[in-house]
Each structure stands twice: as C-alpha cells, then as structure tokens.
Amino acid sequence: MLTMTQVKNIKKLYYSKGKKVNEIVKVTGHNYRTVIKYLEKADFNQSLGKQEGDKRGRPKKIEPV
C-alpha cells in the first residue's frame, strides 16, 4: 500500500505533467498494475477486502457461551 504522498505524486505525474504509465513506473519504481490501480481509484475511504464484521479463518469448534 502506498502513502498518500506517493499516490499524489503518481497522479501529478499523470494528470499535470502528462506522463505515460510506463514512464511513471520507471520514475517511481512501482509495479505497472499498482500505478494503474491508484490512478483509477477515486475514493480512498473504501475498504479493501472483507467488510467489517466478516468472520475470518476456520469456524470455532465450540461456540462461546
């Protein structure tokens, strides 16, 4: 996961400076898919993965009392 400073830098290079994704990859050293992901993502408040309250892992053998 990138910091907001890194994301802002990627967006600035793409939108303000007109750099292509391949050029941004070379400059920043991030993966191509990572750069694409953060360019397409508009709302950073959405959670990734499972939603809160979802159970993870194996089911318990004994239910709590």
N, CA, C, O and CB atoms as a CASP TS submission, in Angstrom:
PFRMAT TS
TARGET T0000
AUTHOR 0000-0000-0000
METHOD Language model
MODEL 1
PARENT N/A
ATOM      1  N   MET     1       0.846  -1.167   0.000  1.00  0.00           N
ATOM      2  CA  MET     1       0.000   0.000   0.000  1.00  0.00           C
ATOM      3  C   MET     1       0.899   1.241   0.000  1.00  0.00           C
ATOM      4  O   MET     1       1.883   1.315   0.736  1.00  0.00           O
ATOM      5  CB  MET     1      -0.967  -0.008   1.224  1.00  0.00           C
ATOM      6  N   LEU     2       0.542   2.190  -0.827  1.00  0.00           N
ATOM      7  CA  LEU     2       1.343   3.400  -0.956  1.00  0.00           C
ATOM      8  C   LEU     2       0.856   4.480   0.005  1.00  0.00           C
ATOM      9  O   LEU     2      -0.298   4.479   0.434  1.00  0.00           O
ATOM     10  CB  LEU     2       1.302   3.915  -2.396  1.00  0.00           C
ATOM     11  N   THR     3       1.758   5.397   0.331  1.00  0.00           N
ATOM     12  CA  THR     3       1.369   6.536   1.155  1.00  0.00           C
ATOM     13  C   THR     3       0.623   7.538   0.274  1.00  0.00           C
ATOM     14  O   THR     3       0.705   7.485  -0.953  1.00  0.00           O
ATOM     15  CB  THR     3       2.618   7.200   1.832  1.00  0.00           C
ATOM     16  N   MET     4      -0.091   8.432   0.905  1.00  0.00           N
ATOM     17  CA  MET     4      -0.836   9.441   0.153  1.00  0.00           C
ATOM     18  C   MET     4       0.107  10.346  -0.641  1.00  0.00           C
ATOM     19  O   MET     4      -0.256  10.815  -1.720  1.00  0.00           O
ATOM     20  CB  MET     4      -1.699  10.283   1.102  1.00  0.00           C
ATOM     21  N   THR     5       1.297  10.594  -0.130  1.00  0.00           N
ATOM     22  CA  THR     5       2.280  11.404  -0.852  1.00  0.00           C
ATOM     23  C   THR     5       2.681  10.718  -2.154  1.00  0.00           C
ATOM     24  O   THR     5       2.793  11.367  -3.193  1.00  0.00           O
ATOM     25  CB  THR     5       3.524  11.659   0.023  1.00  0.00           C
ATOM     26  N   GLN     6       2.898   9.401  -2.095  1.00  0.00           N
ATOM     27  CA  GLN     6       3.258   8.653  -3.294  1.00  0.00           C
ATOM     28  C   GLN     6       2.111   8.644  -4.303  1.00  0.00           C
ATOM     29  O   GLN     6       2.336   8.774  -5.507  1.00  0.00           O
ATOM     30  CB  GLN     6       3.649   7.220  -2.929  1.00  0.00           C
ATOM     31  N   VAL     7       0.887   8.491  -3.811  1.00  0.00           N
ATOM     32  CA  VAL     7      -0.285   8.485  -4.693  1.00  0.00           C
ATOM     33  C   VAL     7      -0.449   9.847  -5.355  1.00  0.00           C
ATOM     34  O   VAL     7      -0.720   9.927  -6.553  1.00  0.00           O
ATOM     35  CB  VAL     7      -1.563   8.114  -3.906  1.00  0.00           C
ATOM     36  N   LYS     8      -0.286  10.910  -4.585  1.00  0.00           N
ATOM     37  CA  LYS     8      -0.398  12.263  -5.144  1.00  0.00           C
ATOM     38  C   LYS     8       0.676  12.505  -6.199  1.00  0.00           C
ATOM     39  O   LYS     8       0.421  13.152  -7.214  1.00  0.00           O
ATOM     40  CB  LYS     8      -0.289  13.320  -4.029  1.00  0.00           C
ATOM     41  N   ASN     9       1.877  11.984  -5.959  1.00  0.00           N
ATOM     42  CA  ASN     9       2.964  12.125  -6.919  1.00  0.00           C
ATOM     43  C   ASN     9       2.622  11.405  -8.226  1.00  0.00           C
ATOM     44  O   ASN     9       2.854  11.943  -9.308  1.00  0.00           O
ATOM     45  CB  ASN     9       4.276  11.575  -6.330  1.00  0.00           C
ATOM     46  N   ILE    10       2.072  10.196  -8.130  1.00  0.00           N
ATOM     47  CA  ILE    10       1.675   9.440  -9.319  1.00  0.00           C
ATOM     48  C   ILE    10       0.603  10.198 -10.093  1.00  0.00           C
ATOM     49  O   ILE    10       0.686  10.326 -11.314  1.00  0.00           O
ATOM     50  CB  ILE    10       1.163   8.038  -8.929  1.00  0.00           C
ATOM     51  N   LYS    11      -0.403  10.700  -9.380  1.00  0.00           N
ATOM     52  CA  LYS    11      -1.492  11.431 -10.041  1.00  0.00           C
ATOM     53  C   LYS    11      -0.987  12.727 -10.672  1.00  0.00           C
ATOM     54  O   LYS    11      -1.432  13.106 -11.755  1.00  0.00           O
ATOM     55  CB  LYS    11      -2.614  11.740  -9.038  1.00  0.00           C
ATOM     56  N   LYS    12      -0.054  13.410  -9.994  1.00  0.00           N
ATOM     57  CA  LYS    12       0.507  14.646 -10.536  1.00  0.00           C
ATOM     58  C   LYS    12       1.287  14.363 -11.818  1.00  0.00           C
ATOM     59  O   LYS    12       1.160  15.090 -12.803  1.00  0.00           O
ATOM     60  CB  LYS    12       1.418  15.328  -9.496  1.00  0.00           C
ATOM     61  N   LEU    13       2.091  13.305 -11.799  1.00  0.00           N
ATOM     62  CA  LEU    13       2.857  12.957 -12.990  1.00  0.00           C
ATOM     63  C   LEU    13       1.941  12.621 -14.164  1.00  0.00           C
ATOM     64  O   LEU    13       2.235  12.974 -15.306  1.00  0.00           O
ATOM     65  CB  LEU    13       3.783  11.780 -12.695  1.00  0.00           C
ATOM     66  N   TYR    14       0.848  11.950 -13.886  1.00  0.00           N
ATOM     67  CA  TYR    14      -0.054  11.517 -14.954  1.00  0.00           C
ATOM     68  C   TYR    14      -0.934  12.653 -15.463  1.00  0.00           C
ATOM     69  O   TYR    14      -1.008  12.894 -16.668  1.00  0.00           O
ATOM     70  CB  TYR    14      -0.925  10.377 -14.466  1.00  0.00           C
ATOM     71  N   TYR    15      -1.597  13.345 -14.550  1.00  0.00           N
ATOM     72  CA  TYR    15      -2.582  14.352 -14.962  1.00  0.00           C
ATOM     73  C   TYR    15      -1.959  15.717 -15.264  1.00  0.00           C
ATOM     74  O   TYR    15      -2.343  16.357 -16.243  1.00  0.00           O
ATOM     75  CB  TYR    15      -3.629  14.508 -13.882  1.00  0.00           C
ATOM     76  N   SER    16      -1.017  16.172 -14.454  1.00  0.00           N
ATOM     77  CA  SER    16      -0.447  17.509 -14.651  1.00  0.00           C
ATOM     78  C   SER    16       0.704  17.511 -15.648  1.00  0.00           C
ATOM     79  O   SER    16       0.777  18.368 -16.529  1.00  0.00           O
ATOM     80  CB  SER    16       0.031  18.068 -13.329  1.00  0.00           C
ATOM     81  N   LYS    17       1.600  16.544 -15.498  1.00  0.00           N
ATOM     82  CA  LYS    17       2.793  16.525 -16.344  1.00  0.00           C
ATOM     83  C   LYS    17       2.577  15.760 -17.651  1.00  0.00           C
ATOM     84  O   LYS    17       3.389  15.865 -18.570  1.00  0.00           O
ATOM     85  CB  LYS    17       3.950  15.912 -15.584  1.00  0.00           C
ATOM     86  N   GLY    18       1.479  14.986 -17.739  1.00  0.00           N
ATOM     87  CA  GLY    18       1.175  14.264 -18.971  1.00  0.00           C
ATOM     88  C   GLY    18       2.045  13.051 -19.223  1.00  0.00           C
ATOM     89  O   GLY    18       2.200  12.627 -20.368  1.00  0.00           O
ATOM     90  N   LYS    19       2.618  12.484 -18.168  1.00  0.00           N
ATOM     91  CA  LYS    19       3.471  11.304 -18.322  1.00  0.00           C
ATOM     92  C   LYS    19       2.622  10.071 -18.602  1.00  0.00           C
ATOM     93  O   LYS    19       1.486   9.976 -18.139  1.00  0.00           O
ATOM     94  CB  LYS    19       4.333  11.084 -17.062  1.00  0.00           C
ATOM     95  N   LYS    20       3.175   9.125 -19.363  1.00  0.00           N
ATOM     96  CA  LYS    20       2.508   7.858 -19.610  1.00  0.00           C
ATOM     97  C   LYS    20       2.761   6.934 -18.425  1.00  0.00           C
ATOM     98  O   LYS    20       3.680   7.151 -17.635  1.00  0.00           O
ATOM     99  CB  LYS    20       3.000   7.213 -20.937  1.00  0.00           C
ATOM    100  N   VAL    21       1.933   5.904 -18.314  1.00  0.00           N
ATOM    101  CA  VAL    21       2.042   4.980 -17.183  1.00  0.00           C
ATOM    102  C   VAL    21       3.420   4.322 -17.161  1.00  0.00           C
ATOM    103  O   VAL    21       4.017   4.179 -16.094  1.00  0.00           O
ATOM    104  CB  VAL    21       0.938   3.905 -17.252  1.00  0.00           C
ATOM    105  N   ASN    22       3.928   3.922 -18.319  1.00  0.00           N
ATOM    106  CA  ASN    22       5.254   3.295 -18.362  1.00  0.00           C
ATOM    107  C   ASN    22       6.348   4.234 -17.860  1.00  0.00           C
ATOM    108  O   ASN    22       7.291   3.789 -17.206  1.00  0.00           O
ATOM    109  CB  ASN    22       5.577   2.845 -19.784  1.00  0.00           C
ATOM    110  N   GLU    23       6.235   5.510 -18.154  1.00  0.00           N
ATOM    111  CA  GLU    23       7.214   6.486 -17.673  1.00  0.00           C
ATOM    112  C   GLU    23       7.120   6.644 -16.158  1.00  0.00           C
ATOM    113  O   GLU    23       8.139   6.772 -15.479  1.00  0.00           O
ATOM    114  CB  GLU    23       7.004   7.845 -18.362  1.00  0.00           C
ATOM    115  N   ILE    24       5.894   6.637 -15.630  1.00  0.00           N
ATOM    116  CA  ILE    24       5.695   6.752 -14.181  1.00  0.00           C
ATOM    117  C   ILE    24       6.285   5.542 -13.477  1.00  0.00           C
ATOM    118  O   ILE    24       6.881   5.675 -12.408  1.00  0.00           O
ATOM    119  CB  ILE    24       4.195   6.892 -13.839  1.00  0.00           C
ATOM    120  N   VAL    25       6.122   4.355 -14.072  1.00  0.00           N
ATOM    121  CA  VAL    25       6.681   3.126 -13.494  1.00  0.00           C
ATOM    122  C   VAL    25       8.197   3.238 -13.394  1.00  0.00           C
ATOM    123  O   VAL    25       8.783   2.865 -12.378  1.00  0.00           O
ATOM    124  CB  VAL    25       6.287   1.890 -14.341  1.00  0.00           C
ATOM    125  N   LYS    26       8.830   3.746 -14.435  1.00  0.00           N
ATOM    126  CA  LYS    26      10.291   3.883 -14.427  1.00  0.00           C
ATOM    127  C   LYS    26      10.758   4.907 -13.397  1.00  0.00           C
ATOM    128  O   LYS    26      11.761   4.693 -12.718  1.00  0.00           O
ATOM    129  CB  LYS    26      10.791   4.282 -15.814  1.00  0.00           C
ATOM    130  N   VAL    27      10.032   6.016 -13.281  1.00  0.00           N
ATOM    131  CA  VAL    27      10.428   7.086 -12.362  1.00  0.00           C
ATOM    132  C   VAL    27      10.229   6.669 -10.905  1.00  0.00           C
ATOM    133  O   VAL    27      11.107   6.879 -10.068  1.00  0.00           O
ATOM    134  CB  VAL    27       9.629   8.362 -12.656  1.00  0.00           C
ATOM    135  N   THR    28       9.067   6.078 -10.608  1.00  0.00           N
ATOM    136  CA  THR    28       8.732   5.768  -9.217  1.00  0.00           C
ATOM    137  C   THR    28       9.243   4.410  -8.755  1.00  0.00           C
ATOM    138  O   THR    28       9.486   4.212  -7.565  1.00  0.00           O
ATOM    139  CB  THR    28       7.248   5.822  -9.034  1.00  0.00           C
ATOM    140  N   GLY    29       9.408   3.473  -9.687  1.00  0.00           N
ATOM    141  CA  GLY    29       9.848   2.132  -9.310  1.00  0.00           C
ATOM    142  C   GLY    29       8.720   1.231  -8.842  1.00  0.00           C
ATOM    143  O   GLY    29       8.972   0.125  -8.363  1.00  0.00           O
ATOM    144  N   HIS    30       7.472   1.689  -8.974  1.00  0.00           N
ATOM    145  CA  HIS    30       6.324   0.878  -8.574  1.00  0.00           C
ATOM    146  C   HIS    30       5.902  -0.027  -9.729  1.00  0.00           C
ATOM    147  O   HIS    30       6.237   0.228 -10.886  1.00  0.00           O
ATOM    148  CB  HIS    30       5.142   1.778  -8.128  1.00  0.00           C
ATOM    149  N   ASN    31       5.170  -1.077  -9.403  1.00  0.00           N
ATOM    150  CA  ASN    31       4.663  -2.013 -10.387  1.00  0.00           C
ATOM    151  C   ASN    31       3.642  -1.326 -11.294  1.00  0.00           C
ATOM    152  O   ASN    31       2.944  -0.403 -10.873  1.00  0.00           O
ATOM    153  CB  ASN    31       4.040  -3.234  -9.696  1.00  0.00           C
ATOM    154  N   TYR    32       3.564  -1.790 -12.545  1.00  0.00           N
ATOM    155  CA  TYR    32       2.628  -1.229 -13.523  1.00  0.00           C
ATOM    156  C   TYR    32       1.196  -1.310 -13.018  1.00  0.00           C
ATOM    157  O   TYR    32       0.448  -0.336 -13.111  1.00  0.00           O
ATOM    158  CB  TYR    32       2.753  -1.959 -14.862  1.00  0.00           C
ATOM    159  N   ARG    33       0.810  -2.461 -12.485  1.00  0.00           N
ATOM    160  CA  ARG    33      -0.561  -2.644 -12.000  1.00  0.00           C
ATOM    161  C   ARG    33      -0.857  -1.752 -10.796  1.00  0.00           C
ATOM    162  O   ARG    33      -1.982  -1.283 -10.627  1.00  0.00           O
ATOM    163  CB  ARG    33      -0.799  -4.107 -11.632  1.00  0.00           C
ATOM    164  N   THR    34       0.148  -1.523  -9.966  1.00  0.00           N
ATOM    165  CA  THR    34      -0.034  -0.651  -8.807  1.00  0.00           C
ATOM    166  C   THR    34      -0.325   0.775  -9.259  1.00  0.00           C
ATOM    167  O   THR    34      -1.217   1.431  -8.722  1.00  0.00           O
ATOM    168  CB  THR    34       1.212  -0.683  -7.901  1.00  0.00           C
ATOM    169  N   VAL    35       0.420   1.245 -10.232  1.00  0.00           N
ATOM    170  CA  VAL    35       0.211   2.602 -10.747  1.00  0.00           C
ATOM    171  C   VAL    35      -1.184   2.722 -11.349  1.00  0.00           C
ATOM    172  O   VAL    35      -1.884   3.703 -11.096  1.00  0.00           O
ATOM    173  CB  VAL    35       1.287   2.961 -11.803  1.00  0.00           C
ATOM    174  N   ILE    36      -1.593   1.739 -12.138  1.00  0.00           N
ATOM    175  CA  ILE    36      -2.930   1.747 -12.737  1.00  0.00           C
ATOM    176  C   ILE    36      -3.995   1.760 -11.647  1.00  0.00           C
ATOM    177  O   ILE    36      -4.970   2.506 -11.735  1.00  0.00           O
ATOM    178  CB  ILE    36      -3.123   0.524 -13.662  1.00  0.00           C
ATOM    179  N   LYS    37      -3.807   0.928 -10.615  1.00  0.00           N
ATOM    180  CA  LYS    37      -4.792   0.825  -9.533  1.00  0.00           C
ATOM    181  C   LYS    37      -5.015   2.174  -8.863  1.00  0.00           C
ATOM    182  O   LYS    37      -6.156   2.568  -8.624  1.00  0.00           O
ATOM    183  CB  LYS    37      -4.340  -0.206  -8.493  1.00  0.00           C
ATOM    184  N   TYR    38      -3.933   2.883  -8.561  1.00  0.00           N
ATOM    185  CA  TYR    38      -4.073   4.154  -7.857  1.00  0.00           C
ATOM    186  C   TYR    38      -4.527   5.285  -8.777  1.00  0.00           C
ATOM    187  O   TYR    38      -5.091   6.269  -8.298  1.00  0.00           O
ATOM    188  CB  TYR    38      -2.762   4.526  -7.205  1.00  0.00           C
ATOM    189  N   LEU    39      -4.298   5.171 -10.065  1.00  0.00           N
ATOM    190  CA  LEU    39      -4.835   6.170 -10.991  1.00  0.00           C
ATOM    191  C   LEU    39      -6.340   6.007 -11.150  1.00  0.00           C
ATOM    192  O   LEU    39      -7.057   6.995 -11.314  1.00  0.00           O
ATOM    193  CB  LEU    39      -4.146   6.064 -12.359  1.00  0.00           C
ATOM    194  N   GLU    40      -6.827   4.767 -11.104  1.00  0.00           N
ATOM    195  CA  GLU    40      -8.258   4.510 -11.262  1.00  0.00           C
ATOM    196  C   GLU    40      -9.038   4.728  -9.977  1.00  0.00           C
ATOM    197  O   GLU    40     -10.242   4.980 -10.024  1.00  0.00           O
ATOM    198  CB  GLU    40      -8.478   3.103 -11.748  1.00  0.00           C
ATOM    199  N   LYS    41      -8.375   4.635  -8.827  1.00  0.00           N
ATOM    200  CA  LYS    41      -9.067   4.727  -7.544  1.00  0.00           C
ATOM    201  C   LYS    41      -9.358   6.190  -7.225  1.00  0.00           C
ATOM    202  O   LYS    41      -8.456   7.027  -7.197  1.00  0.00           O
ATOM    203  CB  LYS    41      -8.227   4.077  -6.414  1.00  0.00           C
ATOM    204  N   ALA    42     -10.633   6.480  -6.985  1.00  0.00           N
ATOM    205  CA  ALA    42     -11.036   7.850  -6.681  1.00  0.00           C
ATOM    206  C   ALA    42     -11.297   8.044  -5.195  1.00  0.00           C
ATOM    207  O   ALA    42     -10.948   9.084  -4.635  1.00  0.00           O
ATOM    208  CB  ALA    42     -12.275   8.221  -7.475  1.00  0.00           C
ATOM    209  N   ASP    43     -11.909   7.051  -4.550  1.00  0.00           N
ATOM    210  CA  ASP    43     -12.274   7.162  -3.140  1.00  0.00           C
ATOM    211  C   ASP    43     -11.378   6.244  -2.318  1.00  0.00           C
ATOM    212  O   ASP    43     -11.464   5.022  -2.435  1.00  0.00           O
ATOM    213  CB  ASP    43     -13.771   6.811  -2.921  1.00  0.00           C
ATOM    214  N   PHE    44     -10.529   6.824  -1.494  1.00  0.00           N
ATOM    215  CA  PHE    44      -9.602   6.033  -0.688  1.00  0.00           C
ATOM    216  C   PHE    44     -10.202   5.631   0.648  1.00  0.00           C
ATOM    217  O   PHE    44      -9.518   5.008   1.461  1.00  0.00           O
ATOM    218  CB  PHE    44      -8.325   6.805  -0.460  1.00  0.00           C
ATOM    219  N   ASN    45     -11.467   5.971   0.900  1.00  0.00           N
ATOM    220  CA  ASN    45     -12.117   5.585   2.141  1.00  0.00           C
ATOM    221  C   ASN    45     -12.792   4.228   2.041  1.00  0.00           C
ATOM    222  O   ASN    45     -13.202   3.672   3.059  1.00  0.00           O
ATOM    223  CB  ASN    45     -13.126   6.625   2.538  1.00  0.00           C
ATOM    224  N   GLN    46     -12.917   3.683   0.839  1.00  0.00           N
ATOM    225  CA  GLN    46     -13.495   2.360   0.685  1.00  0.00           C
ATOM    226  C   GLN    46     -12.511   1.329   1.206  1.00  0.00           C
ATOM    227  O   GLN    46     -11.309   1.404   0.951  1.00  0.00           O
ATOM    228  CB  GLN    46     -13.861   2.079  -0.789  1.00  0.00           C
ATOM    229  N   SER    47     -13.047   0.361   1.943  1.00  0.00           N
ATOM    230  CA  SER    47     -12.165  -0.660   2.493  1.00  0.00           C
ATOM    231  C   SER    47     -11.842  -1.686   1.424  1.00  0.00           C
ATOM    232  O   SER    47     -12.646  -1.943   0.528  1.00  0.00           O
ATOM    233  CB  SER    47     -12.804  -1.338   3.718  1.00  0.00           C
ATOM    234  N   LEU    48     -10.664  -2.264   1.526  1.00  0.00           N
ATOM    235  CA  LEU    48     -10.253  -3.310   0.619  1.00  0.00           C
ATOM    236  C   LEU    48     -10.464  -4.650   1.300  1.00  0.00           C
ATOM    237  O   LEU    48     -10.270  -4.773   2.510  1.00  0.00           O
ATOM    238  CB  LEU    48      -8.782  -3.128   0.186  1.00  0.00           C
ATOM    239  N   GLY    49     -10.852  -5.637   0.544  1.00  0.00           N
ATOM    240  CA  GLY    49     -11.008  -6.967   1.118  1.00  0.00           C
ATOM    241  C   GLY    49     -12.337  -7.136   1.801  1.00  0.00           C
ATOM    242  O   GLY    49     -13.353  -6.602   1.355  1.00  0.00           O
ATOM    243  N   LYS    50     -12.327  -7.886   2.893  1.00  0.00           N
ATOM    244  CA  LYS    50     -13.562  -8.212   3.598  1.00  0.00           C
ATOM    245  C   LYS    50     -14.089  -7.008   4.365  1.00  0.00           C
ATOM    246  O   LYS    50     -13.331  -6.149   4.816  1.00  0.00           O
ATOM    247  CB  LYS    50     -13.338  -9.384   4.551  1.00  0.00           C
ATOM    248  N   GLN    51     -15.399  -6.973   4.498  1.00  0.00           N
ATOM    249  CA  GLN    51     -16.046  -5.906   5.245  1.00  0.00           C
ATOM    250  C   GLN    51     -15.937  -6.173   6.736  1.00  0.00           C
ATOM    251  O   GLN    51     -15.716  -7.305   7.165  1.00  0.00           O
ATOM    252  CB  GLN    51     -17.516  -5.765   4.829  1.00  0.00           C
ATOM    253  N   GLU    52     -16.095  -5.123   7.513  1.00  0.00           N
ATOM    254  CA  GLU    52     -16.034  -5.247   8.962  1.00  0.00           C
ATOM    255  C   GLU    52     -17.155  -6.161   9.436  1.00  0.00           C
ATOM    256  O   GLU    52     -18.295  -6.035   8.987  1.00  0.00           O
ATOM    257  CB  GLU    52     -16.130  -3.859   9.642  1.00  0.00           C
ATOM    258  N   GLY    53     -16.839  -7.071  10.335  1.00  0.00           N
ATOM    259  CA  GLY    53     -17.832  -8.000  10.853  1.00  0.00           C
ATOM    260  C   GLY    53     -17.772  -9.360  10.180  1.00  0.00           C
ATOM    261  O   GLY    53     -18.352 -10.321  10.686  1.00  0.00           O
ATOM    262  N   ASP    54     -17.083  -9.461   9.050  1.00  0.00           N
ATOM    263  CA  ASP    54     -16.934 -10.757   8.401  1.00  0.00           C
ATOM    264  C   ASP    54     -16.010 -11.630   9.228  1.00  0.00           C
ATOM    265  O   ASP    54     -15.018 -11.154   9.780  1.00  0.00           O
ATOM    266  CB  ASP    54     -16.394 -10.599   6.963  1.00  0.00           C
ATOM    267  N   LYS    55     -16.339 -12.901   9.309  1.00  0.00           N
ATOM    268  CA  LYS    55     -15.504 -13.825  10.070  1.00  0.00           C
ATOM    269  C   LYS    55     -14.380 -14.320   9.180  1.00  0.00           C
ATOM    270  O   LYS    55     -14.578 -14.579   7.993  1.00  0.00           O
ATOM    271  CB  LYS    55     -16.336 -15.014  10.619  1.00  0.00           C
ATOM    272  N   ARG    56     -13.225 -14.445   9.752  1.00  0.00           N
ATOM    273  CA  ARG    56     -12.068 -14.939   9.021  1.00  0.00           C
ATOM    274  C   ARG    56     -11.616 -16.255   9.620  1.00  0.00           C
ATOM    275  O   ARG    56     -11.862 -16.539  10.792  1.00  0.00           O
ATOM    276  CB  ARG    56     -10.923 -13.912   9.039  1.00  0.00           C
ATOM    277  N   GLY    57     -10.966 -17.037   8.817  1.00  0.00           N
ATOM    278  CA  GLY    57     -10.361 -18.259   9.309  1.00  0.00           C
ATOM    279  C   GLY    57     -11.352 -19.388   9.490  1.00  0.00           C
ATOM    280  O   GLY    57     -12.459 -19.374   8.951  1.00  0.00           O
ATOM    281  N   ARG    58     -10.927 -20.348  10.251  1.00  0.00           N
ATOM    282  CA  ARG    58     -11.724 -21.541  10.483  1.00  0.00           C
ATOM    283  C   ARG    58     -12.854 -21.262  11.461  1.00  0.00           C
ATOM    284  O   ARG    58     -12.734 -20.395  12.327  1.00  0.00           O
ATOM    285  CB  ARG    58     -10.848 -22.672  11.002  1.00  0.00           C
ATOM    286  N   PRO    59     -13.952 -21.998  11.320  1.00  0.00           N
ATOM    287  CA  PRO    59     -15.030 -21.855  12.310  1.00  0.00           C
ATOM    288  C   PRO    59     -14.600 -22.447  13.649  1.00  0.00           C
ATOM    289  O   PRO    59     -13.775 -23.360  13.693  1.00  0.00           O
ATOM    290  CB  PRO    59     -16.328 -22.542  11.813  1.00  0.00           C
ATOM    291  N   LYS    60     -15.150 -21.934  14.718  1.00  0.00           N
ATOM    292  CA  LYS    60     -14.792 -22.416  16.052  1.00  0.00           C
ATOM    293  C   LYS    60     -15.458 -23.756  16.318  1.00  0.00           C
ATOM    294  O   LYS    60     -16.572 -24.013  15.862  1.00  0.00           O
ATOM    295  CB  LYS    60     -15.196 -21.393  17.132  1.00  0.00           C
ATOM    296  N   LYS    61     -14.758 -24.607  17.063  1.00  0.00           N
ATOM    297  CA  LYS    61     -15.309 -25.910  17.412  1.00  0.00           C
ATOM    298  C   LYS    61     -16.425 -25.768  18.431  1.00  0.00           C
ATOM    299  O   LYS    61     -17.440 -26.461  18.353  1.00  0.00           O
ATOM    300  CB  LYS    61     -14.215 -26.827  17.953  1.00  0.00           C
ATOM    301  N   ILE    62     -16.235 -24.874  19.380  1.00  0.00           N
ATOM    302  CA  ILE    62     -17.224 -24.665  20.429  1.00  0.00           C
ATOM    303  C   ILE    62     -17.664 -23.214  20.373  1.00  0.00           C
ATOM    304  O   ILE    62     -16.834 -22.306  20.361  1.00  0.00           O
ATOM    305  CB  ILE    62     -16.655 -25.029  21.837  1.00  0.00           C
ATOM    306  N   GLU    63     -18.960 -22.999  20.340  1.00  0.00           N
ATOM    307  CA  GLU    63     -19.498 -21.648  20.332  1.00  0.00           C
ATOM    308  C   GLU    63     -19.347 -21.020  21.712  1.00  0.00           C
ATOM    309  O   GLU    63     -19.453 -21.724  22.716  1.00  0.00           O
ATOM    310  CB  GLU    63     -20.976 -21.652  19.896  1.00  0.00           C
ATOM    311  N   PRO    64     -19.101 -19.707  21.789  1.00  0.00           N
ATOM    312  CA  PRO    64     -18.996 -19.058  23.098  1.00  0.00           C
ATOM    313  C   PRO    64     -20.339 -19.092  23.826  1.00  0.00           C
ATOM    314  O   PRO    64     -21.401 -19.077  23.204  1.00  0.00           O
ATOM    315  CB  PRO    64     -18.512 -17.601  22.941  1.00  0.00           C
ATOM    316  N   VAL    65     -20.269 -19.137  25.139  1.00  0.00           N
ATOM    317  CA  VAL    65     -21.480 -19.240  25.963  1.00  0.00           C
ATOM    318  C   VAL    65     -22.076 -17.881  26.183  1.00  0.00           C
ATOM    319  O   VAL    65     -23.101 -17.758  26.853  1.00  0.00           O
ATOM    320  CB  VAL    65     -21.181 -19.903  27.307  1.00  0.00           C
TER
END
